[in-house]
């Protein structure tokens, strides 16, 4: 049985295991800042860290940020980040399940749009997001990073 739910403190290790699959070159933090950030996310209204759990293990995750907004009749919008499915389970439909649940929460929150960016150039990644209802032709994304 697969369960879609908000992450809880005990999910930290499982979520971080998936994030290492997403960003294998990220350093492993030993100063506790990762745990502190995880706790801050869990405690912040509008921030939602979701997991799919199968047989007691976290097998997929997505991070939804619901952002208040003064345009569009004061309707919020949302950004999805860090969508990851356990490498050995990719292609099994778990990604679509975690995205469907995440989008459902955004729509239930009254969001008028949901955005995401991907750094992947893999056609399969883009096909996945299109299959989840996203369009790449609605807006142009720009990204700035500190110099």
C-alpha positions as protocol buffer text, in pm:
chain_id: "A"
residue {
  index: 1
  type: UNK
  ca { x: 0 y: 0 z: 0 }
}
residue {
  index: 2
  type: UNK
  ca { x: 129 y: 346 z: -96 }
}
residue {
  index: 3
  type: UNK
  ca { x: 47 y: 639 z: 134 }
}
residue {
  index: 4
  type: UNK
  ca { x: 76 y: 1006 z: 30 }
}
residue {
  index: 5
  type: UNK
  ca { x: 125 y: 1229 z: 334 }
}
residue {
  index: 6
  type: UNK
  ca { x: 304 y: 1528 z: 478 }
}
residue {
  index: 7
  type: UNK
  ca { x: 650 y: 1449 z: 609 }
}
residue {
  index: 8
  type: UNK
  ca { x: 704 y: 1414 z: 983 }
}
residue {
  index: 9
  type: UNK
  ca { x: 1028 y: 1448 z: 1183 }
}
residue {
  index: 10
  type: UNK
  ca { x: 1099 y: 1074 z: 1158 }
}
residue {
  index: 11
  type: UNK
  ca { x: 1112 y: 1106 z: 776 }
}
residue {
  index: 12
  type: UNK
  ca { x: 1433 y: 1309 z: 779 }
}
residue {
  index: 13
  type: UNK
  ca { x: 1668 y: 1021 z: 692 }
}
residue {
  index: 14
  type: UNK
  ca { x: 1443 y: 889 z: 415 }
}
residue {
  index: 15
  type: UNK
  ca { x: 1398 y: 1231 z: 257 }
}
residue {
  index: 16
  type: UNK
  ca { x: 1772 y: 1301 z: 273 }
}
residue {
  index: 17
  type: UNK
  ca { x: 1845 y: 961 z: 114 }
}
residue {
  index: 18
  type: UNK
  ca { x: 1626 y: 1060 z: -182 }
}
residue {
  index: 19
  type: UNK
  ca { x: 1782 y: 1407 z: -201 }
}
residue {
  index: 20
  type: UNK
  ca { x: 2126 y: 1246 z: -227 }
}
residue {
  index: 21
  type: UNK
  ca { x: 1995 y: 1062 z: -533 }
}
residue {
  index: 22
  type: UNK
  ca { x: 1878 y: 1395 z: -677 }
}
residue {
  index: 23
  type: UNK
  ca { x: 2197 y: 1588 z: -590 }
}
residue {
  index: 24
  type: UNK
  ca { x: 2476 y: 1333 z: -531 }
}
residue {
  index: 25
  type: UNK
  ca { x: 2747 y: 1601 z: -526 }
}
residue {
  index: 26
  type: UNK
  ca { x: 2588 y: 1795 z: -239 }
}
residue {
  index: 27
  type: UNK
  ca { x: 2802 y: 1773 z: 73 }
}
residue {
  index: 28
  type: UNK
  ca { x: 2673 y: 1577 z: 370 }
}
residue {
  index: 29
  type: UNK
  ca { x: 2621 y: 1834 z: 645 }
}
residue {
  index: 30
  type: UNK
  ca { x: 2744 y: 1756 z: 993 }
}
residue {
  index: 31
  type: UNK
  ca { x: 2663 y: 2085 z: 1167 }
}
residue {
  index: 32
  type: UNK
  ca { x: 2291 y: 2012 z: 1214 }
}
residue {
  index: 33
  type: UNK
  ca { x: 2179 y: 2283 z: 974 }
}
residue {
  index: 34
  type: UNK
  ca { x: 2004 y: 2024 z: 756 }
}
residue {
  index: 35
  type: UNK
  ca { x: 1795 y: 1898 z: 1050 }
}
residue {
  index: 36
  type: UNK
  ca { x: 1718 y: 2256 z: 1155 }
}
residue {
  index: 37
  type: UNK
  ca { x: 1602 y: 2344 z: 803 }
}
residue {
  index: 38
  type: UNK
  ca { x: 1393 y: 2027 z: 781 }
}
residue {
  index: 39
  type: UNK
  ca { x: 1224 y: 2118 z: 1110 }
}
residue {
  index: 40
  type: UNK
  ca { x: 1167 y: 2476 z: 994 }
}
residue {
  index: 41
  type: UNK
  ca { x: 1000 y: 2349 z: 675 }
}
residue {
  index: 42
  type: UNK
  ca { x: 774 y: 2115 z: 870 }
}
residue {
  index: 43
  type: UNK
  ca { x: 676 y: 2396 z: 1109 }
}
residue {
  index: 44
  type: UNK
  ca { x: 612 y: 2668 z: 848 }
}
residue {
  index: 45
  type: UNK
  ca { x: 260 y: 2739 z: 720 }
}
residue {
  index: 46
  type: UNK
  ca { x: 246 y: 2725 z: 343 }
}
residue {
  index: 47
  type: UNK
  ca { x: 547 y: 2496 z: 314 }
}
residue {
  index: 48
  type: UNK
  ca { x: 460 y: 2133 z: 250 }
}
residue {
  index: 49
  type: UNK
  ca { x: 710 y: 1851 z: 227 }
}
residue {
  index: 50
  type: UNK
  ca { x: 527 y: 1544 z: 100 }
}
residue {
  index: 51
  type: UNK
  ca { x: 634 y: 1182 z: 93 }
}
residue {
  index: 52
  type: UNK
  ca { x: 503 y: 862 z: -54 }
}
residue {
  index: 53
  type: UNK
  ca { x: 550 y: 579 z: 190 }
}
residue {
  index: 54
  type: UNK
  ca { x: 557 y: 212 z: 90 }
}
residue {
  index: 55
  type: UNK
  ca { x: 600 y: -62 z: 349 }
}
residue {
  index: 56
  type: UNK
  ca { x: 730 y: 190 z: 602 }
}
residue {
  index: 57
  type: UNK
  ca { x: 990 y: 343 z: 369 }
}
residue {
  index: 58
  type: UNK
  ca { x: 992 y: 685 z: 204 }
}
residue {
  index: 59
  type: UNK
  ca { x: 1002 y: 611 z: -170 }
}
residue {
  index: 60
  type: UNK
  ca { x: 919 y: 952 z: -321 }
}
residue {
  index: 61
  type: UNK
  ca { x: 903 y: 1315 z: -217 }
}
residue {
  index: 62
  type: UNK
  ca { x: 799 y: 1659 z: -342 }
}
residue {
  index: 63
  type: UNK
  ca { x: 822 y: 2001 z: -182 }
}
residue {
  index: 64
  type: UNK
  ca { x: 535 y: 2250 z: -229 }
}
residue {
  index: 65
  type: UNK
  ca { x: 558 y: 2618 z: -140 }
}
residue {
  index: 66
  type: UNK
  ca { x: 222 y: 2798 z: -135 }
}
residue {
  index: 67
  type: UNK
  ca { x: 288 y: 3171 z: -170 }
}
residue {
  index: 68
  type: UNK
  ca { x: 40 y: 3447 z: -81 }
}
residue {
  index: 69
  type: UNK
  ca { x: -29 y: 3686 z: -368 }
}
residue {
  index: 70
  type: UNK
  ca { x: -211 y: 4016 z: -420 }
}
residue {
  index: 71
  type: UNK
  ca { x: -297 y: 3972 z: -789 }
}
residue {
  index: 72
  type: UNK
  ca { x: -545 y: 3723 z: -934 }
}
residue {
  index: 73
  type: UNK
  ca { x: -808 y: 3817 z: -672 }
}
residue {
  index: 74
  type: UNK
  ca { x: -552 y: 3757 z: -397 }
}
residue {
  index: 75
  type: UNK
  ca { x: -518 y: 3393 z: -504 }
}
residue {
  index: 76
  type: UNK
  ca { x: -195 y: 3225 z: -400 }
}
residue {
  index: 77
  type: UNK
  ca { x: 38 y: 3048 z: -638 }
}
residue {
  index: 78
  type: UNK
  ca { x: 274 y: 2760 z: -569 }
}
residue {
  index: 79
  type: UNK
  ca { x: 618 y: 2634 z: -658 }
}
residue {
  index: 80
  type: UNK
  ca { x: 715 y: 2267 z: -656 }
}
residue {
  index: 81
  type: UNK
  ca { x: 1075 y: 2168 z: -593 }
}
residue {
  index: 82
  type: UNK
  ca { x: 1281 y: 1857 z: -527 }
}
residue {
  index: 83
  type: UNK
  ca { x: 1062 y: 1591 z: -684 }
}
residue {
  index: 84
  type: UNK
  ca { x: 1242 y: 1259 z: -633 }
}
residue {
  index: 85
  type: UNK
  ca { x: 1143 y: 895 z: -672 }
}
residue {
  index: 86
  type: UNK
  ca { x: 1364 y: 614 z: -541 }
}
residue {
  index: 87
  type: UNK
  ca { x: 1595 y: 523 z: -830 }
}
residue {
  index: 88
  type: UNK
  ca { x: 1502 y: 156 z: -830 }
}
residue {
  index: 89
  type: UNK
  ca { x: 1128 y: 244 z: -848 }
}
residue {
  index: 90
  type: UNK
  ca { x: 1132 y: 504 z: -1125 }
}
residue {
  index: 91
  type: UNK
  ca { x: 890 y: 433 z: -1407 }
}
residue {
  index: 92
  type: UNK
  ca { x: 640 y: 259 z: -1176 }
}
residue {
  index: 93
  type: UNK
  ca { x: 392 y: 548 z: -1146 }
}
residue {
  index: 94
  type: UNK
  ca { x: 507 y: 672 z: -806 }
}
residue {
  index: 95
  type: UNK
  ca { x: 617 y: 1005 z: -953 }
}
residue {
  index: 96
  type: UNK
  ca { x: 272 y: 1066 z: -1096 }
}
residue {
  index: 97
  type: UNK
  ca { x: 119 y: 975 z: -758 }
}
residue {
  index: 98
  type: UNK
  ca { x: 333 y: 1220 z: -562 }
}
residue {
  index: 99
  type: UNK
  ca { x: 273 y: 1493 z: -822 }
}
residue {
  index: 100
  type: UNK
  ca { x: -105 y: 1434 z: -825 }
}
residue {
  index: 101
  type: UNK
  ca { x: -121 y: 1459 z: -446 }
}
residue {
  index: 102
  type: UNK
  ca { x: 98 y: 1769 z: -443 }
}
residue {
  index: 103
  type: UNK
  ca { x: -111 y: 1942 z: -709 }
}
residue {
  index: 104
  type: UNK
  ca { x: -431 y: 1848 z: -525 }
}
residue {
  index: 105
  type: UNK
  ca { x: -305 y: 2028 z: -214 }
}
residue {
  index: 106
  type: UNK
  ca { x: -215 y: 2334 z: -423 }
}
residue {
  index: 107
  type: UNK
  ca { x: -558 y: 2345 z: -588 }
}
residue {
  index: 108
  type: UNK
  ca { x: -730 y: 2291 z: -251 }
}
residue {
  index: 109
  type: UNK
  ca { x: -531 y: 2591 z: -119 }
}
residue {
  index: 110
  type: UNK
  ca { x: -684 y: 2804 z: -398 }
}
residue {
  index: 111
  type: UNK
  ca { x: -367 y: 2841 z: -602 }
}
residue {
  index: 112
  type: UNK
  ca { x: -429 y: 2983 z: -947 }
}
residue {
  index: 113
  type: UNK
  ca { x: -108 y: 2830 z: -1085 }
}
residue {
  index: 114
  type: UNK
  ca { x: 172 y: 2594 z: -988 }
}
residue {
  index: 115
  type: UNK
  ca { x: 522 y: 2633 z: -1125 }
}
residue {
  index: 116
  type: UNK
  ca { x: 829 y: 2417 z: -1129 }
}
residue {
  index: 117
  type: UNK
  ca { x: 1169 y: 2426 z: -1289 }
}
residue {
  index: 118
  type: UNK
  ca { x: 1383 y: 2133 z: -1390 }
}
residue {
  index: 119
  type: UNK
  ca { x: 1751 y: 2136 z: -1462 }
}
residue {
  index: 120
  type: UNK
  ca { x: 1719 y: 1808 z: -1648 }
}
residue {
  index: 121
  type: UNK
  ca { x: 1772 y: 1794 z: -2023 }
}
residue {
  index: 122
  type: UNK
  ca { x: 1643 y: 1436 z: -2039 }
}
residue {
  index: 123
  type: UNK
  ca { x: 1341 y: 1406 z: -2269 }
}
residue {
  index: 124
  type: UNK
  ca { x: 1184 y: 1155 z: -2028 }
}
residue {
  index: 125
  type: UNK
  ca { x: 1187 y: 1414 z: -1747 }
}
residue {
  index: 126
  type: UNK
  ca { x: 1010 y: 1670 z: -1965 }
}
residue {
  index: 127
  type: UNK
  ca { x: 760 y: 1408 z: -2085 }
}
residue {
  index: 128
  type: UNK
  ca { x: 691 y: 1319 z: -1721 }
}
residue {
  index: 129
  type: UNK
  ca { x: 609 y: 1679 z: -1625 }
}
residue {
  index: 130
  type: UNK
  ca { x: 391 y: 1722 z: -1935 }
}
residue {
  index: 131
  type: UNK
  ca { x: 205 y: 1400 z: -1841 }
}
residue {
  index: 132
  type: UNK
  ca { x: 147 y: 1552 z: -1495 }
}
residue {
  index: 133
  type: UNK
  ca { x: -26 y: 1853 z: -1654 }
}
residue {
  index: 134
  type: UNK
  ca { x: 259 y: 2104 z: -1682 }
}
residue {
  index: 135
  type: UNK
  ca { x: 325 y: 2311 z: -1993 }
}
residue {
  index: 136
  type: UNK
  ca { x: 663 y: 2450 z: -2092 }
}
residue {
  index: 137
  type: UNK
  ca { x: 520 y: 2709 z: -2328 }
}
residue {
  index: 138
  type: UNK
  ca { x: 321 y: 2926 z: -2085 }
}
residue {
  index: 139
  type: UNK
  ca { x: 607 y: 3132 z: -1937 }
}
residue {
  index: 140
  type: UNK
  ca { x: 979 y: 3181 z: -1972 }
}
residue {
  index: 141
  type: UNK
  ca { x: 1191 y: 3103 z: -1670 }
}
residue {
  index: 142
  type: UNK
  ca { x: 1498 y: 3301 z: -1569 }
}
residue {
  index: 143
  type: UNK
  ca { x: 1733 y: 3201 z: -1293 }
}
residue {
  index: 144
  type: UNK
  ca { x: 1986 y: 3414 z: -1107 }
}
residue {
  index: 145
  type: UNK
  ca { x: 2252 y: 3276 z: -877 }
}
residue {
  index: 146
  type: UNK
  ca { x: 2492 y: 3464 z: -650 }
}
residue {
  index: 147
  type: UNK
  ca { x: 2826 y: 3541 z: -812 }
}
